[in-house]
Structure formats: C-alpha cells, structure tokens
Amino acid sequence: MPNEIKLYGVIGEDVTAVDVKTQLDAMDQTQPLVVRIHSEGGAVSDGLAMYDAFRSYVGPKRAVVESAALSIASHIAMAFDDLEITENGYLMIHNPHMEVAGDDVAHAQAADCLSQLKESMVTAYSTRTGKSRDEVLAVMANETWINARDALAGGYVSRIMPPQLRAVAKTKTIPKAVLDSLCGEPDKPSPQSTGDDPMSSEPIAATIEEIEAKFPTMKPERILACVKKKLPMASVMSEALAAMEDELTQCKARLAQYEQEMAAKAESETVTVTEDEPKEETMAKAKAKAGVKPIAKATNATKPSAKAQWDSLVSSKMTAGMSKSKAVLAIAKEHPGLREQMVAEANS
C-alpha cells in the first residue's frame, strides 16, 4: 500500500503544514505517495510550505484532485509528478490575497509580500504546464475556474480519473435480498494498482479463488471466462448478474412451454359428462387425462401438501436465523422437485 495523505478542507485550518510534515516524517519516503485533495484553499503560507514538502519527497508521488483544488490548493497540486482529476473536478487559480490593517508602510510591505508570493505561484504553474509567465499571469489575474477537460488540455493535470462504477442489476425482477444471498457481502475496497507500477490506477484482476468465494453459485465455465479476460471483481459482478438473468429467462421460457403443453393437452382430450355422474368425479377424470395426479385430501394420517411442506421448511430456516431469500435458495437446493409439486398443486 502506498503512503497516503488527505488534504480535505481549508488549508491552514482543517489541515496545516505542520500536520503534513509530521505525516511525511513518519513515512518511508522511498515508497509511493498518494495525496488526495478536496479543498477550497486557505492560508497561502501553509500552502507554500506543503508545496515545498511534497516537492522534496524522494519517492514517486501522485495527487488526485477529488472534485476541487481551489486557490492555494491548486498551487499545492502542482508539486506532483503525476496529477489526476475527477470528471467533475475543478481547479481555480487566482492572484494571492491578503488582508492588511495599518499605515502606508504596512500596506507597502504587504504589497511587496504579495508580489513575491505571486512569483512563486507563477513559477509553479508555469513549470507544470509549460505556459509562459505572461500566460500564467493572465490566468491568475482573471481568477480562472478550470474544469477537468480544460485542465487536461492545458497541461495542469496528467489525466482525468475514470469513475469508479458499481455493478448493478439490469433487471427489476431480482430482489435485492436475493442478490445479496447469491453475491455475498458488498465488495471491500481493494488496492488500485497492478503490475510493477505502484502508481497505476488500474484495478486488479480477480483470481479463481476470489470469484468462487464471492459467487459460490457461478458456473465453472463462467469463472474461467472471467479469469481469462482478467476481469476485476466489479466486472465479475456484472458477469454474475448477467448469468442470473440468463437463468431466469430460461426458467420463464420452460414454465411458459410447460403451461402451453398442459393447455394443449387439456384441449385435445374431452371428458364425457353424464347427468348422473358427480361433478367431483368428472373433474378427477379430466385431471387424470391431463396427466395431473390427484392430491388426496389432508387428514391426520396423510402427507402434508407440497406448499405446506415448503412453508414449513422456510419457517424452520428463518427460525434458525436465515433470511427468507437465503432460506428459499437453500430449500430449492436441498429438496429438488418440491417447487414443481407446488406448481402441480396450484394447477390442480
């Protein structure tokens, strides 16, 4: 894991130069450093000190502008070899400001100080972007807001960070509880680096063991396909959801075919009804011709109906602490054919 520092909030208040230097002193500075920035700016003096501290870091260093690096925070960001910005991120660059109270001497001293601070900032922006001094001065004088696309085009950042997408179901027919039972607990954040480059932001490809542990119901051939494609766990989640959708579609197709076959069979066979024959006996004949086995009326000595067995098993699992969705999946696996018996009962 690389060293990491977060510059969140107002520079000089929420995070100070002393805080940053203390953290840096405690680090192995030969290791990669990642600094995450979300700041509206703040004290120029603290910002310049942070800039110098990060510039002096001997190991590889990367900064990520997470939405905003405004005012002096944008100057701090210029200290890094590698600088990323989120798609909705902004830089804001302007001349340094200072509140002054006192006589003409105090104001003159303040003006001289601001001029020196401005030169330091011009040097930082110019070094990073390759822009001329006059170009940078114009940007600072106009208090320029720069979005991610323009920051990349202007050379302020190295790249725009792609969004970290979460896999979601493409269908509303699968309840969230069922997805949780099949997919396990939500993914924990994993290191965003691959290969030999410790500063890479590419996600790590999932292994067979990780996929099997996360998705115990996924078929081996799909697991192997994910590994061959070197998919990260987030993409494997999408593959698992697609597989579930395929299986659900196949189940619906089989059920529809079964219903059509039963309807066609019932229409092709007629039942002769006589006035003397009881209605219950006539219905029994029709069901027999349609291939539906009659279900005996429940008595104290008879076996309970399939639905009663199903409900009892679900209740037992839930009493033992299992969620309803997991209980349903477990019973379907442990008692194959019981669901089909319920369908037969419902159609009788």
N, C-alpha and C positions, 0 to 999 in steps of 0.2 A: 504493500500500500504506500502511495506517495505521501509526503508531508502535505498538510493542508491547513490553510488559514482562511477564515471568512471575514471579509470586510463588509459587514452589514450595518447600515445605519449611518449616523452623522460622524464624519471624521473629526477626531479630537474630543468627541463626547461618548458616543456608543463604542467606538474603538479608537484607541490612541496609538501614537508612535511607540510609546513605552510598551503597550501590550504586544505589538507586532515584534518589536526587537526581543522581548522576553521569550516569545514563542520561537523565534528564529534561533536564538542562542541555545535553546533546549533541543534543537533538531540536529540530525546528521545531515549537514548541508551538502554532502555529496549525492544524496538521494533526490529524486524528482520532487518538485514543489508545485502544488496547485493552489492558487488563490482565487476565491470566489467573491465577486464584487457586486453588491447591490447597495448603492449609496447615492444620496443627493448632494454629496460634497461636504464641506465643512471648513475646518481650520487649515489655512494654507501651510503654516509651519509644520503641522503634523503630517500633512500630505507630502511635502518635500522630503521630510525625514523618512517616511515609508518608501517613497520612490528610491532614495539612495540605498536603503536597506535591501530592497528587493533587487536592485541593480547589482549589489555586491554579492548576492547569493551565487555560489560557485557551481551548484548543480543545475541540471535542466529545470526550467521554470515555465509554467503555463498559467495564464489567468483566464477566467471565464466571467464575462460581464453578464450577470443574470438579471437582465431587464434594464438596469440603469447604472451608468457610471457618469455622474454629472459633476461639473465644476472641477474641483481638485481631484475627485475620484477618477476622472478621465485622465488626468495627468499621471496618477499612480499607475494606471493600466499600461501606460507607455513603457514601463520598466521591463516588460516581459518579452522573452524571445518568441513566445507563441501566445497569441491572444485570440480568444473566441468570444462570440457574442450570440445571445439567443435571438431567434427570429423576430421577436417583438422588442428587442433590446435597443437602447438609445445611449449615445454619448452626447454630452453638452459641454461645449468649450467656450470660454469667455475670458476676458481680462480679469486679473485678480482684484478683489475688492478689500477695502479696509475702512473701518470706522475710526475717525480721528476726532479728538477733542483737545483744544489748546490754542496756542497762539500761532502766528505765521511760521515760526521756526518749527513747531511740532508738525504743521501741515507740510512744510517743505521736506522735512525728514521722512514723513510718511510717503510723500510722492516719490522720493528717491528710492525708498524701500520697495514700493510697488513696481517701479521700473526694473529693479534688479530681479524681483520675483517673476515679472513678465518675461524677462530674457531667459530665465531658467526654464520656464514653461515652453517658450518658443523653441528652444533647443530640443526639448524632449519630443514635442510633436513633429518637428522637422526631421529629427533623426529617425523616428519611427516610420514616417510616411514618405520621406524623400522630397517633401514640398519645400519650396524656397521660404526664406524668412518672411518676405512680404506676403506670400500666400497665407502663411500661418497667422500673421498679424491681422490680416483681413478677416479670417475666420474667427479669431478671438474677439475682435472689435464688434462683430455683428452678433455676438452671443448665439452661436450656431448650434442647433439641435440636429444630430446626425443619426438617422435610422440605421438598422443593421445592413441593409443593402448598400447604402451610400458609404457606410463605414468600411465595408469590404472594398468597394470600388475606389475609395480614397486612400487605401493603404493603412488605415488606422488599425484594422484587425486582420488576422490571418485567415479566418473562416467564420461562417455562420454555423452555429451548432444546430444539428437537426433535432426536431422534437423527440422526446422520449415517449413513444407511444405505448399504451397498454392494450393488450388484446381484449376484445370484447366480443360477445356473441353476435352473430349476424342474424339471428332469428329470435323472436319473442316467444317461441313455443317451448323453450327450455328454461324452466325456473332457475333463479339464481341459486337456490338451495341445492338443486340437482347438480349444477355446475361446480359448486363448492365441494360436493361429495365426490365428484369424479376427478376434479383437478386439485384437491387438497387445499392447503393454506395459500394465501396470496404470496407471490414471489417476494423474497427479501432482496434489497439492493445488492447487486454484485459488482465487483471491480470492473471499471470500464476500460480495460486495456487488453491488448492481445500481442502476440509475437514478442519480438525483442525490444520494441519501442515502449518504454514505460509511460510515455506521454500520450500514447494513442487513445482515442476515444471510441474505438470500435468495440462492440460487445463481444464477449467470449462465447464461442460455440459450445452448445450443450453436449455433454457426454451421454453414452447409453445409460450409465448408472443413474445420472441425474434425471433423465427423462423417465426411466422406469419408476424411480422413487416418486416423481411428481405426478405422473399419469399412469397409474397401475393398470388401467383398462385399455390403454392404447395397444394396438396390434403390433407384433414384432416387425412386420414389413414396413409399417409407417415409421416406427422408431428408427429403423435402419436408413430409411429415406431421409429423415431429418438429420441424422449424423453425417450422411454422405454430402448433404447440402451445406454442412457446417452452420446450421441454424442456431442462433442464440435462443435462450429459453422463452423470450417473449414471442418469437416466431413459432416456436414449438407449440405454444399455447394456441395460436391460430390454427395450426395443423390439427390439434386435438379437437378443437371446436368444429372444424370442417368435417372431421371423421364422424363426430357425433351427429352432425346434420345429415350426412350420408346415410348413417344407420337409421336415423329417424325417418328419413324419406323412404328407405326400403321397407321399414316396418309398416308405414302407412300404405304403401303400394300392396304389400302382401295382405293386409287387412281388407283393403278395398277389393282385391281379387277374390278373397275368401267370401266376402259378402255377396259379390256378383255370382259366384258359383252356387252359393246357397239359394239365392233368389231364383236363378235359372232352373235349378233342380226342383224347387218347390212348384214352379210354374209348369214344368214338364210332366209332373205327376198329379193326377187328380184323385180325389177321395170321394167315394160314393157315400152320401149321407142318406140314411133312412129315417123315417119319422119315429120309428120305434127305438132307434139307437141313441143312447145318451150322448149329450154334447161332449162330455169329458172323454168318452171312448173314441169319438170321432177325431178330436184333437190329438189324441195319443197316436192314432193311426197315421195322421198327417205328419207328425214329428218323426215317426218311425220310418216313413218313406223318404223323408228329407235327410235321414242319417243322423238325427239328433236323438241321443239316448235319453229316455225319460229319467227324471230325477225323483227319487222316492220322497214322499212327504216325511218331514223330520219327525222323529219320535225319540223317545229316551234311548232306544237301542240302536238307532240308525246313525250313520256317519254324518257329521255336520256338512253343510253346503260348502262349496269352494270359496264363496265370498266370506262365509263365517270363519273358515279356516284362515283366509288371507287377513281379515280384520284382526283375528286373534293373534296371529304371528306379528303383525305390525305393532299391535298394542304391547306385545311382550318385548319387542326390540326397543320401543320407545321407553318402556318402563325401566329397561336396563341402561338407559341414558343415551340411546342413539337417536339422532334426528329422524324425522319422518322420511325425508328423501333418502337418507342412507339406509334406513330400515327397508324401504321399498326395493332398493337395489339389492340389498343382501338377501331378501326373501326370494326375489326373482331368480337369483343365482342358486340358492340352496334348495328351492322347490320348483324345478323346471316343470312346466306343464300346468301349474296351478292357475296362472293367469288365463291360459286357454280354456280351462274348465269354467272360470268365471264368465268368459265370453259366451261359452255354450249355454250356461245357465241364463245369462241375460237375453239370449236369443230364443230361449225355450218359452 
